[in-house]
Amino acid sequence: MPTWKKVNLTAETENIGNANLTIPDGVTRTLSFGSAGGFKVKNHSDNALLSLATTSAILGNLVDTAVAGIYMPNTSLGMINASRMVLFDQVNNFTIESHADSAEAGPILNLIRDPDTAGGVDNDELGRIDFRGDHAGGSGVSYADVTAKIIDSDNTNKHCDLTFRVQDKNIAQSNLIITSAATASTTITENEGLLQALKVQTKTLEELTRRTQMVYQCGYNGQLDSLTNNASFNEHELRVSNGVEVIDGSNYTNSTGIIMPFDGYVAGGSFSCVRSSGTVSSQGRLKLVLKKYTSDGTGDWSTDLVVATAAPGASVPHPVSTSYNIPGTTDGRDNAVKVLKGDMILPFIHVGTQVNTELYQVDDVIAQFVIYSEEKGQ
């Protein structure tokens, strides 16, 4: 049976310019290029919006493409010319995957600053990774960022800082800076120079690790009595190295106490002793007390600084401190416990009784107190 063919004259030929093309259900159509062929969709300015070739596919042009986008049901990729921004919308996971089977690094994410005028400039910010989110009022803000900055662009002395900033009490604070290590010199060692390669805000790690705790020991080799009144303490001066007495009564100007070599804070203390065999009272009260004196008579502690206490009972042959308290502060960094270089510290043990009219006695007192300092040198 013959098959009829329709013959169209040239004037009757429909093309993509004057008719929609519909592909029937279940049918696939293919646009095939020759070895050097291609297909372009142009705009009114004769610039390609879509260009397909044998080995390439290009979306947009370099002249008048305002926006180019790829859209899917739950995600989109947009490139906006006016703001020079690439926007991934509704993307929760962005992955760059490499299948390289070698020791060479990969994948690599490059952030390249290539200025139109060749040559680096000191203090130029090379690039930034910004972490943004809404505050409680609904506006978007930067909560944290990482920024690379040229410090010295000299060919043979290149130096860059990598700064990690976070919102700290509503201020974008540079809480961590990776910078260059300092060279060992007469003022710093090689290790101290390495510690200067990290900064927290404006302080290097070398400065922040200048933390020293100085322990001073004192004691008394002899019997120390309480008063018979259980509401009061008997104060006894403790002796320092080699049993030297620190003070003559309350005459501070003639004292030979411990002179502070640095500014710092009293951080704590403790004591131990022996309950004297001749004691009458079965229960006692003990306090390790410090007094501060300055050579010009100013800045004295107006009250005793109680460092440690104990309330031993009858069955305690070797009383030791059981309560440790630095008054006037919760973190030990208070003016109430602050000492300055040149201040004199005078240690005392206070002995009391818990039983009225009865003495409490101790012997062989060993005590120590601790001064915290952040000084590097005198």
C-alpha positions in Angstrom: 0.0 0.0 0.0 1.5 3.4 -1.0 2.6 5.9 1.7 1.7 9.5 1.0 4.3 12.2 1.7 3.4 15.9 2.2 5.4 18.3 0.1 5.8 21.9 1.5 6.8 24.8 -0.6 9.5 27.1 0.8 7.0 29.8 1.8 5.0 27.3 3.8 7.9 25.9 5.9 7.4 26.5 9.7 10.5 27.3 11.8 11.3 27.9 15.4 10.7 31.6 14.9 7.1 31.4 14.1 5.9 28.2 15.7 6.3 26.2 18.9 7.9 22.9 18.7 6.2 20.0 20.5 7.8 16.6 21.0 5.1 13.9 21.2 4.8 11.7 24.3 7.4 9.0 24.5 9.5 10.5 21.8 13.1 11.8 22.2 14.6 14.3 19.9 18.3 15.0 19.5 20.2 18.0 18.3 23.4 16.8 16.8 26.5 18.9 15.8 29.1 18.1 13.3 32.8 18.1 14.2 32.8 21.9 14.3 29.1 22.6 14.6 27.2 24.4 17.3 24.0 26.0 18.4 23.4 29.5 19.8 20.4 31.3 21.3 21.0 35.1 21.0 19.3 38.1 22.5 18.2 41.3 20.8 21.8 42.6 20.9 23.0 39.6 19.0 24.9 38.3 22.0 24.7 34.7 22.9 22.5 33.8 25.9 23.2 30.0 25.4 26.0 28.6 23.3 26.4 24.9 22.7 29.3 23.4 20.9 30.9 19.9 20.5 32.9 20.2 23.7 31.5 23.2 25.5 28.3 24.7 26.9 28.2 28.4 27.8 25.4 30.2 29.6 25.5 34.0 29.2 28.0 36.4 27.7 30.6 39.0 28.9 28.6 42.0 27.6 25.0 42.2 28.7 24.2 39.2 30.8 22.5 40.6 33.9 21.5 37.4 35.6 22.2 33.7 34.8 20.5 31.0 36.9 20.0 27.3 37.2 16.8 26.3 38.9 15.6 23.1 40.5 12.5 22.4 42.7 14.3 23.1 46.0 17.5 24.8 45.0 18.8 27.4 42.7 22.1 28.9 41.5 22.2 32.5 40.5 25.0 34.7 39.1 24.1 38.4 39.5 26.1 40.8 37.4 25.3 44.1 39.3 26.5 42.8 42.7 29.1 40.5 41.3 27.6 37.8 43.5 27.0 34.1 43.0 24.0 32.9 45.1 23.2 29.4 46.1 19.7 29.4 47.5 18.2 26.7 49.7 21.6 24.8 49.7 22.3 23.0 53.0 25.3 21.0 51.9 28.0 22.2 49.4 30.5 19.4 48.6 33.7 19.5 46.6 34.8 16.0 46.0 38.1 14.7 44.7 39.0 11.1 43.6 42.7 11.8 43.1 44.7 8.7 44.0 48.0 10.3 45.0 49.7 12.3 47.7 48.9 15.5 45.9 46.4 17.7 47.8 42.8 17.7 46.6 40.2 19.1 46.4 41.5 22.6 46.6 39.4 25.7 47.1 41.2 28.8 45.8 40.4 32.3 46.9 42.5 34.5 44.6 43.0 38.2 44.8 44.3 39.3 41.4 44.2 43.1 41.2 44.0 44.9 37.8 47.2 46.8 38.8 49.8 44.2 39.4 51.6 44.2 42.8 50.5 43.5 46.4 50.0 46.3 48.9 50.5 46.2 52.6 47.3 46.0 54.7 45.2 44.7 51.8 42.5 42.2 52.8 42.9 39.2 50.4 39.6 37.5 51.1 37.1 36.6 53.8 34.8 33.8 54.7 31.7 35.3 56.4 29.2 33.4 58.6 25.9 35.3 58.7 22.5 34.7 60.4 19.6 36.6 61.8 19.5 38.3 65.2 16.4 38.2 67.4 15.0 41.2 65.6 15.1 39.3 62.3 17.8 41.2 60.5 20.8 39.4 59.0 24.2 40.1 60.6 27.7 38.7 60.5 28.3 36.5 63.5 31.9 35.4 62.6 34.4 35.7 59.8 37.8 34.6 58.8 40.0 37.1 56.9 43.4 36.9 55.3 45.3 40.2 55.3 48.7 41.2 53.7 50.9 42.7 56.4 54.1 43.0 54.4 54.0 42.5 50.6 57.8 42.7 50.1 59.1 40.0 47.7 61.5 38.5 50.2 59.7 39.3 53.5 56.1 38.3 52.8 53.9 38.4 55.9 50.2 37.8 56.3 47.7 37.6 59.2 44.8 35.2 59.3 42.2 36.7 61.6 39.2 34.9 63.2 36.6 37.4 64.4 33.4 36.6 66.4 30.6 38.7 67.7 31.7 39.3 71.3 29.3 41.4 73.3 27.9 42.9 70.1 31.4 43.8 68.8 33.1 42.0 65.9 36.2 41.1 68.0 39.4 39.6 66.6 39.6 36.9 69.2 42.3 34.8 67.4 45.0 36.0 65.0 47.6 33.7 63.3 50.5 36.0 62.6 54.3 35.7 62.1 56.6 34.3 64.8 59.1 36.7 66.3 62.9 36.1 65.9 64.8 35.1 69.0 66.7 38.0 70.5 68.2 39.3 73.8 64.6 39.9 75.0 62.8 36.7 74.0 63.9 33.1 73.5 63.2 31.0 70.4 60.2 29.4 72.1 58.8 32.7 73.2 59.1 33.9 69.6 57.0 31.0 68.4 54.3 31.9 71.0 54.1 35.3 69.4 52.7 33.7 66.2 49.3 33.5 67.9 47.3 36.4 69.3 44.1 36.5 71.3 42.7 40.0 70.6 45.7 42.2 71.0 47.8 40.0 73.2 50.2 37.3 71.9 50.2 33.8 73.4 53.6 34.6 74.8 52.1 37.5 76.8 49.1 35.4 77.9 51.3 32.6 79.2 53.2 34.8 81.6 51.5 33.0 84.5 53.5 32.3 87.6 52.5 31.0 91.0 55.1 31.7 93.6 54.9 29.6 96.8 56.3 31.0 100.0 56.8 28.8 103.1 56.7 29.8 106.7 56.2 28.2 110.1 57.0 28.1 113.8 58.9 25.5 115.8 57.4 25.9 119.2 54.2 25.9 121.3 51.5 28.4 120.3 48.6 29.0 122.7 45.1 30.3 122.3 43.3 32.7 124.6 41.0 31.2 127.2 38.1 33.3 125.7 36.5 31.3 123.0 35.3 34.4 121.2 38.9 35.6 120.5 42.1 34.5 118.8 45.7 34.8 119.9 47.8 36.1 117.1 51.3 34.6 116.5 53.9 35.7 113.9 55.2 32.9 111.7 58.8 32.7 110.8 60.2 32.4 107.3 63.3 30.6 105.9 65.8 29.4 108.5 63.4 30.4 111.3 63.9 34.2 110.9 61.2 36.3 112.7 59.4 38.5 110.3 58.3 41.3 112.7 58.8 42.6 116.2 55.3 42.8 117.6 53.3 45.2 115.5 56.2 47.4 114.5 55.9 47.1 110.7 58.7 49.6 110.0 61.2 47.1 111.6 59.8 44.0 109.9 61.7 41.6 107.7 58.8 40.1 105.9 58.6 38.7 102.4 59.0 41.4 99.7 56.9 40.9 96.5 59.1 40.7 93.4 56.1 41.2 91.0 52.6 42.6 90.9 50.1 39.9 91.6 47.3 38.5 93.8 47.2 36.2 96.8 45.8 33.0 95.3 45.6 30.8 98.4 47.4 29.0 101.2 47.4 26.1 103.6 48.8 24.9 106.9 49.4 21.9 109.1 50.6 21.5 112.7 50.7 19.3 115.7 48.2 19.5 118.6 50.4 20.1 121.6 50.4 17.3 124.2 49.8 19.8 127.0 46.7 21.3 125.5 43.6 21.5 127.8 40.8 22.3 125.3 39.7 19.4 123.2 38.6 21.6 120.3 40.4 24.5 118.6 40.1 27.1 115.9 43.0 28.0 113.6 43.5 30.6 110.9 46.3 31.4 108.5 46.4 35.2 108.1 48.4 37.5 105.9 49.0 41.2 106.4 50.3 43.6 103.7 52.5 46.5 104.4 53.9 49.2 102.1 57.0 51.2 102.9 55.2 54.5 102.6 52.4 53.3 104.9 49.7 53.4 102.2 47.7 50.5 100.8 47.8 48.4 104.0 45.1 45.8 104.4 42.8 47.3 107.0 41.7 43.8 108.1 43.4 40.5 108.3 43.4 38.5 105.1 42.3 35.1 106.1 43.7 32.5 103.7 42.8 29.2 105.3 41.1 27.9 108.4 40.4 24.8 110.5 38.3 23.8 113.5 39.9 20.6 114.7 38.1 18.4 117.2 39.4 16.3 120.1 40.5 13.4 118.0 42.7 15.4 115.6 46.3 15.0 116.6 47.6 16.8 113.5 45.3 19.7 112.5 45.4 20.8 108.9 43.6 23.6 107.0 40.2 22.4 105.9 38.6 25.6 104.5 40.2 27.8 101.9 38.9 31.2 101.2 40.1 34.5 99.7 37.7 37.1 101.0 36.3 40.0 98.9 36.2 38.1 95.6 34.8 35.0 93.9 37.6 34.5 91.4 40.7 35.6 93.3 41.3 38.7 91.1 40.2 41.4 93.4 41.8 44.5 94.8 41.2 43.0 98.2 44.0 40.4 97.5 46.1 42.5 95.2 49.8 43.0 95.9 52.3 45.3 94.2 56.0 44.8 93.5 57.8 46.0 96.7 54.9 45.2 99.1 55.8 43.3 102.2 53.8 40.2 103.2 53.7 39.2 106.9 52.3 35.7 107.8 50.5 34.9 111.0 48.7 32.0 112.6 45.7 32.7 114.8 45.0 30.1 117.5 41.7 30.0 119.3 39.6 27.6 121.5 36.1 26.4 121.0 35.7 25.7 124.8 35.5 28.8 126.9 38.1 29.1 129.8 40.2 26.3 128.2 43.5 26.7 126.2 44.1 25.1 122.9 47.7 24.7 121.9 49.6 23.7 118.8 53.2 23.1 117.8 55.4 22.7 114.7 53.4 24.9 112.4 54.1 24.5 108.6 52.3 27.0 106.3 52.6 28.2 102.8 50.8 30.9 100.7 50.7 31.4 97.0 51.0 34.6 95.0 49.7 34.6 91.4 51.5 36.9 88.9 51.4 37.6 85.2 54.7 39.6 85.1 57.5 38.7 82.7 60.3 40.5 84.5 61.0 43.0 87.2 
